[in-house]
């Protein structure tokens, strides 16, 4: 599974959001891609959220560089799921 580790917004000035860093005193916990693909266009949008799931920033239709991180998912044994 891949998650977004860092989002660089290519603007003037460049803004960087990275999981584990602070923005205005709030820790970035998750960066989610929430855009929508339409038949004739794409709405690009990313949400940067804090530890409470509150929105720190929303980046819409801006040029970005996305750095992904691979994480390992562990499956629970079937016997544990049945208890």
The first five atom37 places (N, CA, C, CB, O) and aatype in JSON, in Angstrom:
{
  "aatype": [20, 20, 20, 20, 20, 20, 20, 20, 20, 20, 20, 20, 20, 20, 20, 20, 20, 20, 20, 20, 20, 20, 20, 20, 20, 20, 20, 20, 20, 20, 20, 20, 20, 20, 20, 20, 20, 20, 20, 20, 20, 20, 20, 20, 20, 20, 20, 20, 20, 20, 20, 20, 20, 20, 20, 20, 20, 20, 20, 20, 20, 20, 20, 20, 20, 20, 20, 20, 20, 20, 20, 20, 20, 20, 20, 20, 20, 20, 20, 20, 20, 20, 20],
  "atom_mask": [
    [1, 1, 1, 1, 1],
    [1, 1, 1, 1, 1],
    [1, 1, 1, 1, 1],
    [1, 1, 1, 1, 1],
    [1, 1, 1, 1, 1],
    [1, 1, 1, 1, 1],
    [1, 1, 1, 1, 1],
    [1, 1, 1, 1, 1],
    [1, 1, 1, 1, 1],
    [1, 1, 1, 1, 1],
    [1, 1, 1, 1, 1],
    [1, 1, 1, 1, 1],
    [1, 1, 1, 1, 1],
    [1, 1, 1, 1, 1],
    [1, 1, 1, 1, 1],
    [1, 1, 1, 1, 1],
    [1, 1, 1, 1, 1],
    [1, 1, 1, 1, 1],
    [1, 1, 1, 1, 1],
    [1, 1, 1, 1, 1],
    [1, 1, 1, 1, 1],
    [1, 1, 1, 1, 1],
    [1, 1, 1, 1, 1],
    [1, 1, 1, 1, 1],
    [1, 1, 1, 1, 1],
    [1, 1, 1, 1, 1],
    [1, 1, 1, 1, 1],
    [1, 1, 1, 1, 1],
    [1, 1, 1, 1, 1],
    [1, 1, 1, 1, 1],
    [1, 1, 1, 1, 1],
    [1, 1, 1, 1, 1],
    [1, 1, 1, 1, 1],
    [1, 1, 1, 1, 1],
    [1, 1, 1, 1, 1],
    [1, 1, 1, 1, 1],
    [1, 1, 1, 1, 1],
    [1, 1, 1, 1, 1],
    [1, 1, 1, 1, 1],
    [1, 1, 1, 1, 1],
    [1, 1, 1, 1, 1],
    [1, 1, 1, 1, 1],
    [1, 1, 1, 1, 1],
    [1, 1, 1, 1, 1],
    [1, 1, 1, 1, 1],
    [1, 1, 1, 1, 1],
    [1, 1, 1, 1, 1],
    [1, 1, 1, 1, 1],
    [1, 1, 1, 1, 1],
    [1, 1, 1, 1, 1],
    [1, 1, 1, 1, 1],
    [1, 1, 1, 1, 1],
    [1, 1, 1, 1, 1],
    [1, 1, 1, 1, 1],
    [1, 1, 1, 1, 1],
    [1, 1, 1, 1, 1],
    [1, 1, 1, 1, 1],
    [1, 1, 1, 1, 1],
    [1, 1, 1, 1, 1],
    [1, 1, 1, 1, 1],
    [1, 1, 1, 1, 1],
    [1, 1, 1, 1, 1],
    [1, 1, 1, 1, 1],
    [1, 1, 1, 1, 1],
    [1, 1, 1, 1, 1],
    [1, 1, 1, 1, 1],
    [1, 1, 1, 1, 1],
    [1, 1, 1, 1, 1],
    [1, 1, 1, 1, 1],
    [1, 1, 1, 1, 1],
    [1, 1, 1, 1, 1],
    [1, 1, 1, 1, 1],
    [1, 1, 1, 1, 1],
    [1, 1, 1, 1, 1],
    [1, 1, 1, 1, 1],
    [1, 1, 1, 1, 1],
    [1, 1, 1, 1, 1],
    [1, 1, 1, 1, 1],
    [1, 1, 1, 1, 1],
    [1, 1, 1, 1, 1],
    [1, 1, 1, 1, 1],
    [1, 1, 1, 1, 1],
    [1, 1, 1, 1, 1]
  ],
  "atom_positions": [
    [[0.85, -1.17, 0.0], [0.0, 0.0, 0.0], [0.9, 1.24, 0.0], [-0.96, 0.0, 1.22], [1.95, 1.25, 0.63]],
    [[0.47, 2.26, -0.7], [1.23, 3.51, -0.75], [0.43, 4.62, -0.09], [1.58, 3.88, -2.21], [-0.79, 4.71, -0.24]],
    [[1.14, 5.48, 0.65], [0.54, 6.67, 1.23], [1.37, 7.87, 0.8], [0.46, 6.57, 2.79], [2.53, 7.73, 0.42]],
    [[0.76, 9.03, 0.87], [1.5, 10.25, 0.52], [2.32, 10.66, 1.73], [0.53, 11.4, 0.08], [1.78, 10.86, 2.82]],
    [[3.62, 10.79, 1.55], [4.54, 11.2, 2.61], [4.78, 12.71, 2.58], [5.86, 10.45, 2.48], [4.86, 13.36, 3.62]],
    [[4.91, 13.25, 1.35], [5.2, 14.67, 1.22], [4.51, 15.22, -0.02], [6.72, 14.92, 1.14], [4.42, 14.56, -1.05]],
    [[4.03, 16.45, 0.12], [3.37, 17.15, -0.98], [4.06, 18.5, -1.14], [1.83, 17.32, -0.73], [4.06, 19.31, -0.21]],
    [[4.63, 18.73, -2.3], [5.29, 20.01, -2.59], [4.42, 20.77, -3.57], [6.73, 19.8, -3.16], [4.17, 20.32, -4.69]],
    [[3.95, 21.93, -3.14], [3.12, 22.78, -3.99], [4.07, 23.72, -4.73], [2.04, 23.59, -3.16], [4.75, 24.54, -4.11]],
    [[4.1, 23.59, -6.05], [5.01, 24.38, -6.87], [4.36, 25.74, -7.11], [5.34, 23.65, -8.22], [3.56, 25.91, -8.03]],
    [[4.72, 26.69, -6.27], [4.17, 28.04, -6.36], [5.26, 29.01, -5.92], [2.86, 28.2, -5.47], [6.39, 28.61, -5.67]],
    [[4.91, 30.26, -5.83], [5.87, 31.25, -5.36], [5.27, 31.93, -4.13], [6.22, 32.29, -6.48], [4.4, 32.79, -4.28]],
    [[5.7, 31.6, -2.93], [6.79, 30.66, -2.59], [6.31, 29.21, -2.62], [7.36, 30.99, -1.2], [5.11, 28.93, -2.5]],
    [[7.26, 28.3, -2.78], [6.97, 26.87, -2.74], [6.54, 26.49, -1.33], [8.2, 26.04, -3.19], [7.14, 26.94, -0.34]],
    [[5.5, 25.67, -1.23], [5.04, 25.18, 0.08], [5.24, 23.68, 0.13], [3.54, 25.56, 0.34], [4.95, 22.97, -0.84]],
    [[5.73, 23.19, 1.26], [5.96, 21.76, 1.44], [5.19, 21.29, 2.66], [7.47, 21.44, 1.58], [5.31, 21.87, 3.74]],
    [[4.4, 20.24, 2.49], [3.68, 19.59, 3.58], [4.22, 18.17, 3.69], [2.12, 19.6, 3.35], [4.24, 17.44, 2.7]],
    [[4.66, 17.77, 4.89], [5.21, 16.44, 5.08], [4.65, 15.85, 6.36], [6.75, 16.48, 5.11], [4.58, 16.51, 7.4]],
    [[4.26, 14.57, 6.27], [3.74, 13.88, 7.43], [4.8, 13.9, 8.54], [3.32, 12.42, 7.07], [5.97, 13.59, 8.3]],
    [[4.38, 14.26, 9.75], [5.28, 14.3, 10.9], [5.85, 15.67, 11.19], [6.4, 13.35, 10.69], [6.51, 15.86, 12.22]],
    [[5.61, 16.63, 10.3], [6.11, 17.98, 10.55], [4.96, 18.86, 11.06], [6.74, 18.59, 9.26], [3.8, 18.46, 11.02]],
    [[5.3, 20.05, 11.52], [4.3, 20.97, 12.04], [4.06, 22.13, 11.07], [4.72, 21.51, 13.4], [4.98, 22.62, 10.42]],
    [[2.8, 22.54, 10.99], [2.39, 23.71, 10.22], [1.55, 24.56, 11.16], [1.59, 23.3, 8.91], [0.49, 24.13, 11.61]],
    [[2.01, 25.75, 11.45], [1.31, 26.66, 12.36], [0.98, 25.98, 13.69], [0.02, 27.16, 11.71], [-0.12, 26.15, 14.22]],
    [[1.93, 25.21, 14.23], [1.76, 24.56, 15.52], [0.92, 23.3, 15.51], [1.16, 25.51, 16.46], [0.64, 22.74, 16.57]],
    [[0.51, 22.84, 14.34], [-0.3, 21.62, 14.23], [0.48, 20.57, 13.45], [-1.67, 21.91, 13.54], [1.07, 20.87, 12.41]],
    [[0.49, 19.34, 13.95], [1.25, 18.28, 13.31], [0.48, 17.68, 12.14], [1.6, 17.19, 14.33], [-0.7, 17.35, 12.25]],
    [[1.18, 17.54, 11.02], [0.6, 16.91, 9.83], [0.59, 15.4, 10.06], [1.4, 17.29, 8.52], [1.64, 14.78, 10.22]],
    [[-0.6, 14.82, 10.07], [-0.75, 13.38, 10.29], [-1.05, 12.65, 8.98], [-1.86, 13.11, 11.3], [-0.61, 11.52, 8.78]],
    [[-1.81, 13.3, 8.1], [-2.2, 12.63, 6.86], [-2.35, 13.63, 5.72], [-3.51, 11.86, 7.06], [-2.82, 14.75, 5.9]],
    [[-1.95, 13.18, 4.54], [-2.16, 13.94, 3.3], [-2.97, 13.02, 2.4], [-0.79, 14.4, 2.62], [-2.53, 11.92, 2.05]],
    [[-4.16, 13.48, 2.01], [-5.06, 12.65, 1.21], [-5.36, 13.3, -0.14], [-6.36, 12.4, 1.96], [-5.55, 14.51, -0.23]],
    [[-5.39, 12.46, -1.17], [-5.8, 12.92, -2.49], [-7.31, 12.73, -2.58], [-5.05, 12.14, -3.64], [-7.8, 11.61, -2.5]],
    [[-8.04, 13.83, -2.75], [-9.51, 13.77, -2.75], [-10.12, 14.32, -4.03], [-10.06, 14.52, -1.56], [-11.31, 14.62, -4.07]],
    [[-9.32, 14.45, -5.06], [-9.81, 14.99, -6.33], [-10.79, 14.05, -7.0], [-8.64, 15.26, -7.27], [-10.99, 12.92, -6.57]],
    [[-11.39, 14.55, -8.07], [-12.41, 13.8, -8.8], [-12.07, 13.8, -10.29], [-13.83, 14.4, -8.56], [-11.69, 14.83, -10.85]],
    [[-12.22, 12.64, -10.92], [-12.06, 12.53, -12.36], [-13.42, 12.64, -13.01], [-11.36, 11.2, -12.76], [-14.32, 11.84, -12.74]],
    [[-13.57, 13.63, -13.88], [-14.79, 13.79, -14.66], [-14.53, 13.27, -16.06], [-15.26, 15.27, -14.69], [-13.39, 12.99, -16.42]],
    [[-15.58, 13.14, -16.85], [-15.42, 12.63, -18.21], [-14.52, 13.53, -19.05], [-16.78, 12.49, -18.86], [-13.73, 13.04, -19.86]],
    [[-14.65, 14.84, -18.87], [-13.89, 15.77, -19.71], [-12.82, 16.56, -18.97], [-14.83, 16.72, -20.37], [-12.12, 17.37, -19.58]],
    [[-12.68, 16.34, -17.67], [-11.67, 17.1, -16.91], [-11.34, 16.39, -15.6], [-12.18, 18.54, -16.63], [-11.95, 15.38, -15.25]],
    [[-10.38, 16.94, -14.9], [-9.96, 16.42, -13.61], [-9.93, 17.56, -12.61], [-8.56, 15.72, -13.71], [-9.4, 18.63, -12.9]],
    [[-10.51, 17.33, -11.44], [-10.42, 18.3, -10.34], [-9.39, 17.74, -9.37], [-11.82, 18.54, -9.63], [-9.66, 16.76, -8.67]],
    [[-8.21, 18.35, -9.34], [-7.12, 17.9, -8.48], [-7.25, 18.58, -7.12], [-5.74, 18.2, -9.13], [-7.31, 19.81, -7.03]],
    [[-7.28, 17.77, -6.06], [-7.38, 18.34, -4.72], [-6.71, 17.42, -3.71], [-8.85, 18.59, -4.33], [-6.86, 16.2, -3.76]],
    [[-5.98, 18.02, -2.79], [-5.32, 17.3, -1.71], [-5.71, 17.95, -0.39], [-3.77, 17.3, -1.89], [-5.81, 19.17, -0.3]],
    [[-5.94, 17.13, 0.65], [-6.21, 17.64, 1.99], [-5.05, 17.29, 2.9], [-7.54, 17.06, 2.55], [-4.6, 16.14, 2.92]],
    [[-4.58, 18.27, 3.64], [-3.54, 18.08, 4.65], [-4.26, 18.18, 5.99], [-2.36, 19.15, 4.51], [-4.87, 19.2, 6.3]],
    [[-4.17, 17.09, 6.81], [-4.95, 17.04, 8.04], [-4.06, 16.85, 9.27], [-5.95, 15.91, 7.97], [-2.97, 16.29, 9.19]],
    [[-4.56, 17.34, 10.42], [-3.83, 17.22, 11.68], [-4.27, 15.97, 12.43], [-4.04, 18.48, 12.55], [-5.04, 15.16, 11.92]],
    [[-3.78, 15.84, 13.67], [-4.05, 14.64, 14.47], [-5.53, 14.47, 14.84], [-3.23, 14.69, 15.74], [-5.95, 13.38, 15.22]],
    [[-6.31, 15.53, 14.74], [-7.75, 15.45, 15.03], [-8.59, 15.31, 13.76], [-8.18, 16.69, 15.8], [-9.82, 15.36, 13.82]],
    [[-7.94, 15.13, 12.62], [-8.65, 15.04, 11.36], [-9.11, 16.39, 10.84], [-9.83, 14.13, 11.51], [-9.88, 16.46, 9.88]],
    [[-8.65, 17.46, 11.48], [-9.02, 18.82, 11.07], [-8.15, 19.24, 9.88], [-8.86, 19.82, 12.25], [-6.98, 18.87, 9.79]],
    [[-8.73, 20.01, 9.01], [-8.05, 20.47, 7.8], [-7.02, 21.54, 8.12], [-9.06, 21.0, 6.8], [-7.35, 22.58, 8.7]],
    [[-5.77, 21.3, 7.73], [-4.71, 22.3, 7.84], [-4.66, 23.11, 6.55], [-3.33, 21.63, 8.13], [-4.54, 24.34, 6.58]],
    [[-4.75, 22.4, 5.42], [-4.71, 23.07, 4.12], [-5.42, 22.21, 3.08], [-3.24, 23.34, 3.69], [-5.46, 20.98, 3.18]],
    [[-5.99, 22.89, 2.1], [-6.58, 22.23, 0.94], [-5.91, 22.81, -0.29], [-8.15, 22.43, 0.89], [-5.9, 24.03, -0.49]],
    [[-5.34, 21.96, -1.09], [-4.63, 22.41, -2.29], [-5.46, 21.96, -3.49], [-3.16, 21.84, -2.35], [-5.63, 20.77, -3.72]],
    [[-5.96, 22.92, -4.27], [-6.84, 22.61, -5.39], [-6.23, 23.08, -6.71], [-8.22, 23.25, -5.2], [-5.76, 24.22, -6.83]],
    [[-6.24, 22.18, -7.69], [-5.84, 22.49, -9.06], [-4.53, 23.27, -9.14], [-6.94, 23.27, -9.75], [-4.41, 24.23, -9.91]],
    [[-3.56, 22.86, -8.34], [-2.24, 23.5, -8.35], [-1.19, 22.47, -8.78], [-1.89, 24.09, -6.93], [-1.37, 21.28, -8.56]],
    [[-0.12, 22.94, -9.39], [0.95, 21.99, -9.73], [1.62, 21.5, -8.45], [1.99, 22.65, -10.68], [2.03, 22.3, -7.61]],
    [[1.72, 20.18, -8.31], [2.31, 19.59, -7.1], [3.28, 18.48, -7.46], [1.2, 19.06, -6.17], [3.21, 17.9, -8.55]],
    [[4.16, 18.2, -6.53], [5.03, 17.02, -6.61], [4.64, 16.16, -5.43], [6.58, 17.41, -6.59], [4.66, 16.62, -4.28]],
    [[4.29, 14.9, -5.7], [3.84, 13.99, -4.65], [4.92, 12.94, -4.41], [2.49, 13.33, -5.03], [5.37, 12.27, -5.34]],
    [[5.33, 12.81, -3.15], [6.28, 11.77, -2.76], [5.5, 10.71, -2.0], [7.45, 12.36, -1.89], [4.9, 10.98, -0.96]],
    [[5.54, 9.49, -2.53], [4.8, 8.37, -1.95], [5.72, 7.55, -1.07], [4.19, 7.49, -3.05], [6.93, 7.54, -1.26]],
    [[5.12, 6.86, -0.09], [5.88, 5.96, 0.77], [5.14, 4.63, 0.79], [6.03, 6.55, 2.23], [3.92, 4.58, 0.94]],
    [[5.9, 3.54, 0.63], [5.31, 2.2, 0.7], [5.22, 1.78, 2.16], [6.14, 1.18, -0.12], [6.18, 1.91, 2.91]],
    [[4.06, 1.26, 2.55], [3.91, 0.71, 3.9], [3.43, -0.72, 3.77], [2.93, 1.56, 4.75], [2.81, -1.1, 2.78]],
    [[3.72, -1.5, 4.79], [3.35, -2.92, 4.79], [2.07, -3.08, 5.58], [4.48, -3.8, 5.39], [1.92, -2.53, 6.67]],
    [[1.15, -3.84, 5.02], [-0.09, -4.17, 5.71], [0.03, -5.59, 6.24], [-1.33, -4.03, 4.77], [0.45, -6.5, 5.53]],
    [[-0.34, -5.75, 7.5], [-0.28, -7.08, 8.1], [-1.7, -7.62, 8.23], [0.42, -7.04, 9.49], [-2.6, -6.93, 8.71]],
    [[-1.89, -8.85, 7.8], [-3.19, -9.51, 7.92], [-3.23, -10.27, 9.23], [-3.46, -10.45, 6.73], [-2.26, -10.92, 9.61]],
    [[-4.36, -10.19, 9.93], [-4.54, -10.97, 11.14], [-4.9, -12.4, 10.75], [-5.63, -10.35, 12.05], [-5.61, -12.62, 9.77]],
    [[-4.41, -13.37, 11.52], [-4.81, -14.77, 11.23], [-6.32, -14.91, 11.35], [-4.1, -15.77, 12.19], [-6.95, -14.24, 12.18]],
    [[-6.91, -15.77, 10.54], [-8.35, -15.97, 10.52], [-8.87, -16.37, 11.9], [-8.72, -17.04, 9.49], [-9.98, -15.97, 12.28]],
    [[-8.11, -17.14, 12.67], [-8.53, -17.58, 14.0], [-8.76, -16.38, 14.91], [-7.49, -18.53, 14.61], [-9.68, -16.4, 15.73]],
    [[-7.95, -15.34, 14.81], [-8.12, -14.14, 15.65], [-9.34, -13.35, 15.24], [-6.89, -13.26, 15.57], [-9.98, -12.74, 16.1]],
    [[-9.67, -13.33, 13.96], [-10.82, -12.6, 13.49], [-12.13, -13.22, 13.94], [-10.8, -12.51, 11.99], [-13.13, -12.52, 14.06]],
    [[-12.13, -14.53, 14.2], [-13.35, -15.23, 14.58], [-13.65, -15.13, 16.06], [-13.25, -16.66, 14.19], [-14.76, -15.46, 16.47]],
    [[-12.72, -14.69, 16.88], [-12.93, -14.6, 18.34], [-13.78, -13.44, 18.72], [-11.63, -14.51, 19.06], [-14.05, -13.24, 19.9]]
  ]
}
